[in-house]
């Protein structure tokens, strides 16, 4: 364990993440302490689970600092294969179903699709760093296959939100690796046209869709939540009410009503940002978003100053993952983005998500600590 690594860490990034974890633990307790169904009479139950996940993530991330992020071909192939194995295992009878998605293992303690994000970033980053050119559509074939296999398995769960995260990460990493912007825009346009054709065909020819009707209703409910206020529009309307009722300074910690009285579902996971805004107001929401801005800024800085191409691409993938999660979760809590069930990094309850996010931060710190020649 080289002590020089610890001297070259980005302590601003570490401080930001520690503050986000503290706020997250506070809000998870606030959102769940009065919910008997969640805690089964033990108010600290959910809080302690989240604290344990954060502790495991910090320990794992610390140990990861002392391993070079530039993995070998053999390790890359093993990680990719192990990732596929876990995603297939989820779809067997061993998988656990929650909220209509079969996405968990071990009784709901472990979510492979969360770990699949960081594995894809590392393995794809290594591959793209070694690829000489991405100037033609032909060069996109292998990277698309790299994405398509885990993405297909995730969509079969079905977990559309994580699938969208995968696509955003993939396109961002391709662009940074040298793919021409107009070609990526062409692929996006083709994808949009393909989706429109599927919906038109379903509407007039009754052809099947890859996602279920309730998922479509959930995704589009933010456009006009008042169309079905008691069903598909309920979550959006209650989240917006919670955000707005916080006003400037909020109702006060542990004094929110939307989540505590049961109006706001999934208030400790998907809609925890609404709970935060209700209790801490505009000021609290602004502070959290500023911390996220700092996290993204430091991540971009690390990507720009990485010593090698692999470090730059991997750091970009991590930044893209955080950015999509933050924009989507905060946006859906304010009624301006579709509801996809994507957690808010370090704040939403979820052990797998917490551990993966801390591993991602550790990789950023790893890349930054090794960007100087003295480290080699």
C-alpha positions in Angstrom: 0.0 0.0 0.0 1.8 3.1 -1.3 1.2 6.0 1.1 1.9 8.4 -1.8 -1.5 7.3 -3.2 -3.3 8.7 0.0 -1.3 12.0 -0.3 -2.6 12.5 -3.9 -6.3 12.0 -3.3 -8.9 14.5 -4.3 -10.0 15.6 -0.8 -12.7 17.9 -2.1 -14.4 15.0 -3.8 -14.1 12.9 -0.7 -15.6 15.7 1.4 -18.5 16.2 -1.0 -19.3 12.4 -1.0 -19.2 12.3 2.8 -21.6 15.2 3.1 -24.0 13.5 0.6 -23.9 10.2 2.5 -24.6 12.0 5.8 -27.5 13.9 4.2 -28.7 10.6 2.7 -28.7 8.7 6.0 -30.5 11.6 7.7 -33.2 11.7 5.0 -33.6 7.9 4.9 -34.3 7.9 8.6 -36.6 10.8 8.3 -38.6 9.1 5.5 -38.9 5.8 7.3 -38.9 6.2 11.0 -42.6 6.6 11.2 -43.5 3.8 8.7 -44.3 0.7 10.7 -44.7 -1.5 7.5 -41.1 -0.7 6.4 -39.4 -0.9 9.8 -41.6 -3.6 11.4 -41.6 -1.6 14.7 -37.9 -1.0 14.6 -37.4 2.7 13.6 -33.7 2.3 13.0 -34.0 -0.8 10.8 -33.8 0.8 7.4 -31.3 3.4 8.6 -28.9 0.8 9.9 -29.1 -1.2 6.6 -28.2 1.9 4.7 -25.4 2.7 7.2 -24.0 -0.8 6.8 -24.1 -0.5 3.0 -22.2 2.8 3.2 -19.6 1.3 5.5 -19.1 -1.7 3.2 -18.8 0.6 0.2 -16.2 2.8 2.0 -14.1 -0.2 3.0 -14.3 -1.7 -0.5 -13.5 1.6 -2.1 -10.6 2.2 0.2 -9.1 -1.2 -0.7 -9.7 -0.5 -4.4 -7.5 2.5 -4.3 -4.4 0.4 -4.1 -5.1 -1.6 -7.3 -4.4 -0.1 -10.7 -7.5 0.8 -12.6 -5.9 -0.4 -15.8 -7.0 -4.0 -15.7 -5.6 -6.8 -17.8 -7.4 -8.5 -20.8 -8.0 -11.6 -18.8 -9.5 -9.7 -15.8 -11.6 -7.7 -18.2 -13.0 -10.8 -19.8 -13.6 -12.4 -16.4 -15.5 -9.4 -15.1 -17.6 -9.2 -18.3 -18.5 -12.9 -18.2 -19.2 -12.8 -14.4 -21.5 -9.8 -15.1 -23.5 -11.7 -17.7 -23.7 -14.8 -15.4 -25.3 -12.7 -12.6 -27.7 -11.0 -15.0 -28.8 -14.4 -16.3 -29.1 -15.8 -12.7 -31.5 -13.0 -11.9 -33.9 -14.3 -14.6 -34.0 -17.8 -13.1 -36.2 -18.9 -10.2 -33.5 -17.6 -7.9 -34.4 -14.0 -8.8 -36.6 -11.9 -6.5 -39.3 -9.7 -8.0 -40.1 -6.2 -6.6 -42.4 -3.6 -8.1 -42.9 -5.7 -11.2 -39.1 -6.2 -11.9 -37.2 -9.4 -11.3 -33.9 -7.6 -10.5 -32.6 -9.0 -7.1 -30.8 -12.0 -5.7 -30.3 -13.4 -2.2 -33.8 -12.5 -0.9 -33.6 -9.0 -2.3 -30.2 -8.0 -0.8 -28.2 -7.8 -4.0 -29.1 -6.1 -7.3 -26.7 -7.2 -10.1 -27.9 -4.6 -12.6 -26.4 -1.9 -10.3 -23.0 -3.6 -10.3 -23.4 -4.2 -14.1 -23.0 -0.4 -14.6 -19.6 -0.1 -13.1 -18.4 -3.4 -14.7 -19.5 -2.1 -18.1 -17.8 1.2 -17.6 -14.5 -0.5 -16.7 -14.5 -3.2 -19.4 -15.8 -0.9 -22.1 -13.4 1.8 -21.1 -10.5 -0.7 -21.5 -11.7 -1.8 -24.9 -12.3 1.7 -26.3 -8.9 2.9 -25.0 -7.2 0.2 -27.1 -9.3 0.7 -30.2 -7.5 2.7 -32.8 -10.4 4.3 -34.6 -14.1 4.9 -34.3 -14.5 6.9 -37.5 -16.8 4.4 -39.3 -20.1 2.7 -38.4 -18.3 -0.6 -38.8 -16.1 0.2 -35.8 -19.3 0.6 -33.7 -20.3 -3.1 -34.1 -18.1 -4.6 -31.4 -18.8 -1.9 -28.8 -22.5 -2.3 -29.5 -22.3 -6.0 -28.9 -20.4 -5.3 -25.7 -23.4 -3.2 -24.6 -26.2 -5.2 -26.2 -25.8 -8.5 -24.2 -26.1 -7.0 -20.6 -28.6 -4.4 -21.8 -30.9 -7.1 -23.3 -30.8 -9.1 -20.0 -31.6 -6.0 -18.0 -34.6 -5.1 -20.2 -35.9 -8.6 -19.8 -36.2 -8.1 -16.0 -37.7 -5.5 -17.0 -35.7 -2.6 -15.7 -36.1 0.2 -18.3 -34.5 2.9 -16.0 -31.2 1.1 -15.7 -31.4 0.3 -19.5 -31.6 4.1 -20.2 -28.6 4.7 -17.9 -26.6 2.1 -19.9 -27.4 3.7 -23.2 -26.4 7.2 -21.9 -23.1 6.0 -20.4 -22.4 4.1 -23.6 -23.0 7.0 -26.0 -21.0 9.4 -23.8 -18.0 7.0 -23.6 -18.1 6.5 -27.4 -18.0 10.2 -28.0 -15.1 10.8 -25.6 -13.3 7.8 -27.2 -13.4 9.6 -30.6 -16.6 8.6 -32.3 -17.9 11.5 -34.5 -20.8 13.4 -32.9 -22.9 13.4 -36.1 -22.7 9.6 -36.4 -23.8 9.2 -32.8 -26.7 11.6 -33.4 -27.6 9.6 -36.5 -27.7 6.4 -34.4 -29.9 8.2 -31.8 -32.2 9.4 -34.6 -32.5 5.9 -36.0 -33.3 4.6 -32.5 -36.0 7.2 -32.0 -37.5 6.4 -35.4 -37.5 2.7 -34.5 -39.3 3.4 -31.3 -42.0 5.5 -33.1 -42.5 2.7 -35.6 -43.0 0.2 -32.8 -45.6 2.3 -31.2 -47.4 3.1 -34.4 -47.4 -0.6 -35.3 -48.7 -1.5 -31.9 -51.5 1.1 -32.2 -52.7 0.1 -35.6 -51.5 -3.5 -36.1 -51.6 -4.6 -32.5 -48.0 -5.8 -32.6 -46.5 -6.6 -29.1 -44.2 -4.0 -27.4 -41.0 -4.9 -25.5 -42.4 -3.1 -22.4 -45.7 -3.4 -20.6 -48.6 -1.0 -20.8 -48.3 0.0 -17.2 -44.7 1.0 -17.8 -45.7 3.2 -20.7 -48.3 4.9 -18.6 -45.8 5.4 -15.8 -43.2 6.9 -18.2 -45.7 9.3 -19.8 -47.6 10.3 -16.7 -45.4 13.4 -16.0 -46.7 15.0 -19.2 -50.2 15.3 -17.9 -50.5 13.8 -14.4 -54.1 15.2 -13.9 -55.3 12.9 -16.7 -55.3 10.0 -14.2 -54.6 11.7 -10.8 -55.6 8.6 -8.7 -53.5 6.1 -10.6 -50.6 6.7 -13.0 -50.4 10.4 -12.1 -50.5 10.0 -8.3 -46.8 9.7 -7.7 -45.9 12.8 -9.9 -48.6 14.9 -8.3 -47.7 14.0 -4.7 -44.0 14.5 -5.4 -44.6 18.0 -6.8 -46.9 18.9 -3.9 -44.1 17.8 -1.5 -41.4 19.8 -3.3 -43.7 22.9 -3.4 -44.9 22.7 0.2 -41.3 23.0 1.5 -41.2 26.6 0.2 -37.9 28.3 1.0 -36.7 26.9 4.3 -38.9 23.8 4.5 -41.3 22.4 7.2 -38.3 21.2 9.3 -36.5 17.9 9.6 -38.8 15.0 10.5 -41.8 17.3 10.1 -42.8 16.4 6.5 -46.3 15.2 5.9 -46.5 13.8 2.4 -44.2 10.9 3.0 -44.9 10.3 6.7 -48.7 10.2 6.2 -48.4 7.8 3.2 -49.3 10.2 0.4 -45.9 9.9 -1.3 -45.1 6.3 -2.2 -41.5 5.0 -2.2 -40.5 8.1 -0.2 -37.2 6.5 0.9 -36.1 5.4 -2.5 -37.4 7.0 -5.8 -38.9 10.1 -4.2 -36.6 10.9 -1.4 -35.6 14.2 -3.0 -39.2 15.3 -2.6 -39.0 14.4 1.1 -35.8 16.4 1.3 -37.3 19.5 -0.4 -40.4 19.3 1.8 -38.5 19.2 5.0 -35.5 21.4 4.1 -37.0 23.6 1.5 -35.4 25.3 -1.5 -32.3 25.9 0.6 -31.8 22.2 1.3 -32.5 21.2 -2.3 -30.1 23.8 -3.5 -27.3 22.6 -1.2 -27.7 19.0 -2.4 -27.7 20.0 -6.0 -24.6 22.2 -5.4 -22.9 19.2 -3.9 -23.8 17.2 -7.0 -22.5 19.9 -9.2 -19.2 19.8 -7.3 -19.1 16.0 -7.7 -19.6 16.3 -11.5 -17.1 19.1 -11.8 -14.4 17.1 -10.0 -15.2 14.1 -12.1 -14.8 16.0 -15.3 -11.6 17.5 -14.1 -10.3 14.0 -13.3 -11.3 12.8 -16.8 -9.5 15.7 -18.5 -6.3 15.3 -16.5 -6.1 11.5 -16.5 -2.7 10.2 -17.4 -3.9 7.8 -20.1 -6.8 7.2 -22.5 -8.3 4.4 -20.4 -8.5 6.6 -17.3 -10.1 9.5 -19.2 -12.8 7.2 -20.8 -13.5 5.4 -17.5 -13.8 8.6 -15.6 -16.2 10.0 -18.3 -18.4 6.9 -18.0 -18.6 7.4 -14.2 -19.5 11.0 -14.6 -22.1 10.1 -17.2 -23.6 7.6 -14.7 -23.9 10.1 -11.9 -25.2 12.9 -14.2 -28.0 10.8 -15.6 -29.0 9.5 -12.1 -29.1 13.0 -10.7 -30.9 14.7 -13.6 -33.5 11.9 -13.9 -34.3 11.5 -10.2 -34.4 15.2 -9.3 -36.4 15.9 -12.5 -39.0 13.2 -11.9 -39.4 14.5 -8.3 -40.2 17.9 -9.8 -42.5 16.6 -12.5 -40.3 17.4 -15.5 -38.9 13.9 -16.2 -40.4 10.5 -16.6 -40.7 8.2 -13.6 -38.2 5.4 -14.1 -37.3 4.3 -10.6 -33.7 5.5 -10.8 -32.2 6.2 -7.3 -30.6 9.5 -6.2 -26.8 8.8 -5.7 -25.8 8.5 -2.0 -29.2 9.7 -0.8 -31.8 7.1 -1.9 -32.1 4.0 0.1 -30.5 1.0 -1.6 -27.5 -1.1 -0.5 -26.3 -2.2 -4.0 -26.6 1.4 -5.3 -24.7 2.8 -2.4 -21.8 0.3 -2.7 -21.6 0.8 -6.5 -21.6 4.6 -6.2 -18.7 4.4 -3.6 -16.8 2.1 -5.9 -17.3 4.5 -8.7 -15.9 7.4 -6.6 -13.0 5.2 -5.6 -12.2 4.7 -9.3 -12.2 8.4 -9.8 -9.9 8.9 -6.9 -7.7 6.1 -8.2 -7.4 7.7 -11.6 -6.6 11.1 -10.1 -4.0 9.7 -7.6 -2.1 8.0 -10.5 -2.2 10.9 -13.0 1.2 12.1 -11.8 4.4 10.3 -12.9 5.6 10.1 -9.3 3.0 7.5 -8.7 4.6 4.9 -11.0 
